[in-house]
């Protein structure tokens, strides 16, 4: 947690130094034809802790005081930048994380399962037509930029709509015509999750399959696996009984940190599918010069990294009895 605190503190100081929300968030001269009083300006800036007349270090101390003494929902201050609403950062961050959670967890888990299965399968059948086909598709997906992959998926959805007259929701996860909480609204959200989840699964599976194939090939050349095959077991059976666990050990480390990357790096997916999750919100807060929001995103990413390190050790302990 000390590392997370240091990272967040540095983010706040750098954001306060490099971003200038006071220059873009308040009308420069008048409102409704009337001059803006200096008192109103000062109150406006002080509420958001971005007063340019206050030193960066004093603003940092103010932020630090709120972090340790303010109520839970006020700890990270309010949004600033061009956002005139001054929303509390902590509740907004929690809402955005929950939106991303539904999308990223399902997509990542599907990508992990698919990638591990494909990687082990192609390693056992190395050199076969199926191996070459899966490897080629994986390389193509990894070589393409994420926006291109998403646009291809949306293009396929558009083709289905033009052909059949029916398709999945593309860029709006909320049905504007359905009553909130109704079955129609819930059904629309479930359908809206399919394409972005598939995009995350596709990109994850391509990456995991390549990594899993490498680790599986290393295991296939191990002495204990050759001994198992010498006793009459086929390559597939020997791999399932003795080699799969060993091949998954390095995958546990990779998966833990990749899951963190999926949470913090789903910017393009959320942007292009209009999901208002943490990835999309992170970009928005930087664009509107929101100092408090930017620091909150860094804190979120730092905590995820620490959790990933713990998860990696936990997964490795489960898979490898030698380190328990």
C-alpha positions as CSV (number, residue, x, y, z in Angstrom):
1,X,0.0,0.0,0.0
2,X,3.0,2.3,0.5
3,X,3.8,2.0,-3.2
4,X,0.2,2.8,-4.1
5,X,0.3,5.9,-1.9
6,X,3.6,7.1,-3.5
7,X,2.3,6.5,-7.0
8,X,-1.0,8.3,-6.3
9,X,0.8,11.2,-4.6
10,X,3.2,11.6,-7.6
11,X,0.2,11.5,-10.0
12,X,-1.6,14.3,-8.1
13,X,1.5,16.5,-8.0
14,X,2.3,16.0,-11.6
15,X,-1.4,16.5,-12.7
16,X,-1.5,19.7,-10.6
17,X,1.7,20.9,-12.3
18,X,0.9,19.9,-15.9
19,X,-2.9,20.3,-16.1
20,X,-4.6,23.7,-15.8
21,X,-8.3,23.0,-15.2
22,X,-8.8,26.6,-13.9
23,X,-8.2,27.8,-17.4
24,X,-10.9,25.8,-19.1
25,X,-13.6,25.1,-16.5
26,X,-14.8,28.6,-15.7
27,X,-15.9,31.3,-18.2
28,X,-13.0,33.8,-18.4
29,X,-14.8,37.1,-18.1
30,X,-18.6,37.1,-17.7
31,X,-21.7,35.0,-17.0
32,X,-24.9,36.3,-18.5
33,X,-23.2,39.6,-19.3
34,X,-22.2,40.2,-15.7
35,X,-18.6,40.3,-14.5
36,X,-17.6,37.4,-12.3
37,X,-16.6,38.5,-8.9
38,X,-13.2,37.4,-7.5
39,X,-14.9,35.8,-4.5
40,X,-17.0,33.6,-6.7
41,X,-13.9,32.5,-8.6
42,X,-12.0,31.7,-5.5
43,X,-14.9,29.7,-4.0
44,X,-15.3,27.9,-7.3
45,X,-11.6,26.9,-7.4
46,X,-11.3,26.2,-3.7
47,X,-14.2,23.7,-3.8
48,X,-12.2,21.7,-6.4
49,X,-8.8,22.3,-4.7
50,X,-7.4,23.8,-8.0
51,X,-6.9,27.4,-7.0
52,X,-3.9,28.7,-9.0
53,X,-3.2,31.2,-6.2
54,X,-2.5,28.3,-3.8
55,X,0.8,26.5,-4.2
56,X,0.9,22.9,-5.5
57,X,2.3,21.6,-2.2
58,X,-0.5,23.3,-0.2
59,X,-3.1,21.7,-2.6
60,X,-1.4,18.4,-2.1
61,X,-1.6,18.8,1.6
62,X,-5.3,19.6,1.3
63,X,-5.8,16.5,-0.8
64,X,-3.8,14.4,1.6
65,X,-5.9,15.7,4.6
66,X,-9.1,14.8,2.8
67,X,-7.7,11.3,2.0
68,X,-7.1,10.5,5.7
69,X,-9.8,12.5,7.5
70,X,-12.8,13.0,5.1
71,X,-15.8,10.7,5.0
72,X,-15.4,7.7,2.7
73,X,-17.2,9.2,-0.3
74,X,-15.3,12.5,0.0
75,X,-11.8,11.1,0.3
76,X,-10.7,11.8,-3.2
77,X,-12.4,15.1,-3.6
78,X,-14.6,16.2,-6.5
79,X,-14.2,16.2,-10.2
80,X,-12.7,19.3,-11.7
81,X,-11.7,20.3,-15.3
82,X,-14.5,21.2,-17.7
83,X,-16.9,19.2,-15.5
84,X,-19.0,21.9,-13.8
85,X,-21.0,19.4,-11.7
86,X,-18.2,18.8,-9.2
87,X,-19.2,15.1,-8.6
88,X,-17.6,13.2,-5.8
89,X,-14.8,11.2,-7.2
90,X,-15.0,8.1,-5.0
91,X,-18.7,7.2,-5.8
92,X,-18.1,7.9,-9.4
93,X,-15.0,5.7,-9.5
94,X,-17.0,2.9,-7.8
95,X,-19.8,3.2,-10.4
96,X,-17.4,3.1,-13.3
97,X,-15.4,0.1,-11.9
98,X,-18.7,-1.9,-11.5
99,X,-19.6,-1.2,-15.1
100,X,-16.2,-2.4,-16.3
101,X,-16.3,-5.4,-14.0
102,X,-19.2,-6.9,-15.7
103,X,-17.5,-6.6,-19.1
104,X,-13.8,-7.3,-18.3
105,X,-14.2,-10.3,-16.0
106,X,-16.4,-12.3,-18.4
107,X,-14.3,-11.4,-21.5
108,X,-11.0,-12.1,-19.7
109,X,-12.1,-15.4,-18.3
110,X,-13.4,-16.6,-21.6
111,X,-10.2,-15.4,-23.3
112,X,-8.1,-17.3,-20.7
113,X,-10.0,-20.6,-21.0
114,X,-10.0,-20.4,-24.8
115,X,-6.4,-19.4,-25.1
116,X,-5.1,-22.1,-22.7
117,X,-7.2,-24.7,-24.5
118,X,-6.0,-23.6,-28.0
119,X,-2.4,-23.2,-26.8
120,X,-2.2,-26.7,-25.3
121,X,-4.0,-28.3,-28.3
122,X,-1.8,-26.7,-30.9
123,X,1.4,-27.6,-28.9
124,X,0.4,-31.3,-28.9
125,X,-0.3,-31.1,-32.6
126,X,2.7,-29.0,-33.5
127,X,3.2,-28.8,-37.3
128,X,-0.3,-29.9,-38.2
129,X,-2.7,-27.9,-40.3
130,X,-4.8,-27.0,-37.3
131,X,-1.7,-25.7,-35.5
132,X,-0.7,-23.5,-38.5
133,X,-4.3,-22.2,-38.8
134,X,-4.6,-21.2,-35.2
135,X,-1.1,-19.7,-35.1
136,X,-1.8,-17.7,-38.2
137,X,-5.1,-16.3,-36.9
138,X,-3.5,-15.5,-33.5
139,X,-0.6,-13.6,-35.2
140,X,-3.1,-11.6,-37.3
141,X,-5.2,-10.7,-34.3
142,X,-2.1,-9.7,-32.3
143,X,-0.7,-7.7,-35.2
144,X,-3.9,-5.7,-35.8
145,X,-4.5,-2.6,-33.7
146,X,-7.3,-2.9,-31.2
147,X,-9.6,-0.3,-32.9
148,X,-9.3,-2.2,-36.2
149,X,-10.4,-5.5,-34.5
150,X,-13.4,-3.7,-32.9
151,X,-14.3,-2.1,-36.2
152,X,-14.2,-5.5,-37.9
153,X,-16.6,-6.9,-35.3
154,X,-18.9,-4.0,-35.7
155,X,-18.7,-4.3,-39.5
156,X,-19.7,-8.0,-39.2
157,X,-22.7,-6.9,-37.0
158,X,-23.7,-4.3,-39.6
159,X,-23.5,-6.9,-42.3
160,X,-25.8,-9.2,-40.3
161,X,-28.3,-6.3,-39.8
162,X,-28.3,-5.5,-43.6
163,X,-28.7,-9.2,-44.4
164,X,-31.3,-10.3,-41.8
165,X,-32.7,-7.1,-40.5
166,X,-31.7,-8.0,-36.9
167,X,-28.4,-7.4,-35.1
168,X,-26.8,-6.9,-31.7
169,X,-26.7,-3.4,-30.0
170,X,-23.5,-1.8,-31.2
171,X,-22.8,1.5,-29.5
172,X,-25.3,1.9,-26.7
173,X,-25.5,-0.4,-23.7
174,X,-28.7,1.3,-22.4
175,X,-32.0,1.0,-24.2
176,X,-33.4,4.6,-24.3
177,X,-36.9,3.3,-24.9
178,X,-37.1,0.6,-22.1
179,X,-38.1,1.3,-18.6
180,X,-35.1,1.1,-16.2
181,X,-35.1,-2.1,-14.3
182,X,-37.6,-3.8,-16.6
183,X,-36.8,-7.1,-18.4
184,X,-36.5,-5.4,-21.7
185,X,-33.8,-3.1,-20.3
186,X,-31.9,-6.0,-18.7
187,X,-32.2,-8.0,-21.9
188,X,-30.9,-5.1,-24.0
189,X,-27.9,-4.8,-21.6
190,X,-27.1,-8.5,-21.9
191,X,-27.2,-8.3,-25.7
192,X,-25.1,-5.2,-25.6
193,X,-22.4,-7.0,-23.7
194,X,-21.9,-9.7,-26.4
195,X,-19.8,-7.8,-28.9
196,X,-17.4,-6.0,-26.4
197,X,-17.0,-9.2,-24.5
198,X,-16.3,-11.1,-27.7
199,X,-13.7,-8.5,-28.6
200,X,-11.9,-8.8,-25.2
201,X,-12.1,-12.6,-25.5
202,X,-10.7,-12.7,-29.0
203,X,-7.7,-10.5,-28.1
204,X,-7.1,-12.3,-24.9
205,X,-7.3,-15.8,-26.5
206,X,-4.8,-14.8,-29.2
207,X,-2.3,-13.7,-26.6
208,X,-2.9,-16.6,-24.1
209,X,-2.7,-19.2,-26.8
210,X,0.7,-18.1,-27.9
211,X,2.1,-18.1,-24.4
212,X,0.5,-21.4,-23.5
213,X,1.9,-23.0,-26.6
214,X,5.4,-22.0,-25.6
215,X,5.1,-23.3,-22.1
216,X,3.5,-26.5,-23.3
217,X,6.3,-27.2,-25.8
218,X,8.8,-26.8,-23.0
219,X,6.9,-29.3,-20.9
220,X,6.6,-31.8,-23.8
221,X,10.3,-32.1,-23.9
222,X,10.7,-32.8,-20.2
223,X,12.2,-36.1,-18.9
224,X,9.1,-37.0,-16.8
225,X,6.8,-36.6,-19.8
226,X,9.0,-38.8,-22.0
227,X,9.0,-41.4,-19.2
228,X,5.2,-41.3,-19.1
229,X,5.1,-41.8,-22.9
230,X,7.6,-44.7,-22.7
231,X,5.2,-46.4,-20.3
232,X,2.6,-46.5,-23.1
233,X,0.6,-43.2,-22.6
234,X,-0.2,-41.2,-25.7
235,X,1.1,-37.6,-26.0
236,X,-2.3,-36.2,-25.2
237,X,-3.0,-38.4,-22.1
238,X,0.5,-37.9,-20.8
239,X,0.1,-34.1,-21.2
240,X,-3.3,-34.1,-19.4
241,X,-2.2,-36.3,-16.5
242,X,1.3,-35.0,-15.9
243,X,2.2,-32.0,-18.0
244,X,-0.7,-29.6,-17.9
245,X,-0.2,-28.5,-14.3
246,X,3.5,-27.7,-15.0
247,X,2.6,-25.8,-18.2
248,X,0.1,-23.7,-16.3
249,X,2.6,-22.5,-13.6
250,X,4.1,-19.7,-15.7
251,X,0.6,-18.9,-17.0
252,X,-0.6,-18.2,-13.5
253,X,1.8,-15.2,-13.3
254,X,0.9,-14.0,-16.7
255,X,-2.8,-14.3,-16.1
256,X,-2.7,-12.3,-12.8
257,X,-1.0,-9.3,-14.3
258,X,-2.9,-9.6,-17.6
259,X,-6.2,-9.4,-15.7
260,X,-5.0,-6.1,-14.2
261,X,-4.0,-4.9,-17.6
262,X,-7.5,-5.8,-18.9
263,X,-9.1,-3.6,-16.2
264,X,-6.8,-0.7,-16.8
265,X,-6.4,-1.0,-20.5
266,X,-9.9,-1.6,-21.9
267,X,-10.0,2.0,-23.2
268,X,-10.6,1.2,-26.8
269,X,-13.3,-1.4,-26.2
270,X,-15.2,0.9,-23.8
271,X,-14.8,3.9,-26.1
272,X,-15.8,2.3,-29.4
273,X,-18.7,0.4,-27.8
274,X,-19.8,3.4,-25.6
275,X,-19.4,1.6,-22.3
276,X,-19.0,4.2,-19.6
277,X,-16.6,2.1,-17.5
278,X,-13.3,2.9,-15.8
279,X,-11.3,2.8,-19.0
280,X,-13.5,5.4,-20.8
281,X,-13.7,7.5,-17.7
282,X,-9.9,7.5,-17.3
283,X,-9.5,9.0,-20.7
284,X,-12.2,11.5,-20.1
285,X,-10.8,12.8,-16.9
286,X,-7.4,13.5,-18.5
287,X,-9.1,15.2,-21.4
288,X,-11.0,17.6,-19.2
289,X,-8.0,18.3,-17.0
290,X,-9.5,16.7,-13.9
291,X,-6.7,16.5,-11.4
292,X,-8.6,14.6,-8.7
293,X,-10.0,12.1,-11.2
294,X,-6.6,11.5,-12.7
295,X,-5.1,10.8,-9.3
296,X,-8.0,8.4,-8.5
297,X,-7.4,6.4,-11.7
298,X,-3.7,6.0,-10.8
299,X,-4.7,4.9,-7.3
300,X,-7.0,2.3,-8.8
301,X,-4.3,1.0,-11.1
302,X,-1.7,0.9,-8.3
303,X,-4.0,-1.1,-6.1
304,X,-4.8,-3.5,-9.0
305,X,-1.1,-4.1,-9.6
306,X,-0.6,-4.9,-5.9
307,X,-3.5,-7.3,-6.0
308,X,-2.2,-8.9,-9.1
309,X,1.1,-9.6,-7.5
310,X,-0.6,-11.2,-4.6
311,X,-2.9,-13.2,-6.9
312,X,0.1,-14.4,-8.9
313,X,1.8,-15.8,-5.8
314,X,-1.5,-17.4,-4.8
315,X,-2.0,-19.1,-8.2
316,X,1.6,-20.3,-8.3
317,X,1.3,-21.8,-4.8
318,X,-1.8,-23.7,-5.9
319,X,-0.3,-25.0,-9.1
320,X,3.2,-25.7,-7.8
321,X,3.3,-27.7,-4.5
322,X,7.0,-27.2,-4.2
323,X,6.7,-23.6,-3.1
324,X,3.9,-24.1,-0.6
